[in-house]
Amino acid sequence: MEATLVLVLLLTFLVAGMTFALVMGYRGIEESRALPAARREATPSVADAVMIPGFFAAAGSRGNRPADLAFDEALLARLDQHVRAEHATVAQFVHYPSVDSLYRQSGSSLHVH
């Protein structure tokens, strides 16, 4: 009786293992077939690039005006000033933690009027 039970359990594990190996092999084959198709869909084609307006425009065709550059430089300087003020406020909180320093404003505002 015990030998029969051991034989049934052995055969059950054998069949389950073979089924598992077959399913995993089939899954690997299907994934390898889907991989090239996914690569083809992910790579942009020339037709996609043509649809983007100005994609092939020359770099100097729009021309950067000095006013644009001045505004960009002023905006970058303002952002840099704000980040430095926030960094100083955080450093002060790290060195001297308190509830007041946690909620203290840095004195720098990014609102442009």
N, C-alpha and C positions, 0 to 999 in steps of 0.2 A: 504494500500500500504506500509506504514512504518512498519507495523507488519510483513508483508511478507519479507521485506528486512532484518529485524532483525533476523527472523527465518532462512533465507538462510545464513546469516553471521554466526550465531550460529552453524548451522549444518556444514558449511565449516570449522570452527575452530575445531569442534569436530572431524570430519573425519581427518583433518590434524594432530591433536594431537594424535589420535589413531594410525595413520600411523607412525608418528615419534616414538611413544613408541614401536611399533612393530619392526621397523627397528633397534632401539637402543638395544632392547632385543636380536634380532637375531645376531647383531654384537658382543654383549657380550658373547653369547654362542660360536660363532666361535673363538673368541679370547681365551676363556678358553680351547677349544679343541686344538688350535695350541700351547698353552703354554707347555704342556708335551712333544710334539714332538720337540719343540725348545730346551728344556732342554736336551733331549736325544742326540741331535746333538751337543750340546755345550760341553758335558762332554767327555773328552778324554778316549779312551778305552785302554786296555792293548796292543792291536795290534799296536796302534799308538805309544806307548812308546817303543815297540820292534824295530820299524823302526829307531829310533834315535840312531846313532852310539855312543857307549860308555855310554849309559844311565845306564846300570847295571854294569859298570866297578867299581872296587874297588877304593876307594879314594887314596890309596897309590901306585897304580899301575904305574902311570906316574912319580911320584917322583919329588918334587920341588927341583931344583938345587939351591945352594946358589947364583949363578950368576943371576938367574931369580929374586930372592928376592932382591938382591942388586940393580938390574936395576929398579924394581918396587919401591923400597924405594927412589931411586934417582929421578925417574919420579914424584913421589908424592911430594917430597921436592921441586922440580922445579915448579910444578903446584901451590903448596902452596905459594911459593915465588912470583909467578906471580899474584896470586889472591890478596895477601896482597899489592903488588905494585899498582894494579888497584884500590883497595879499598882506598888506600891513595890518589891517584889522584882524585877519585870521591869525597872523603871527602874534599879535598882542593877546588874543584869546588863548592861544596855545601856551604862552608863557605865563599869563596871569588869568586863569579861567575864573569866570564869575557869570552870574546871570545877566548883569548889566553889560559886560563886554560881549556876551553871546548875542544879544539883540541890538547892539549898537550899530548904527548906520556908518558906512565908511566916509560919508560926506561927499561922495562922488555919485553923480546921477547920470544916467545915459540918455535922459530925455533931451531931445533937441527942440528948441523953441524957435 
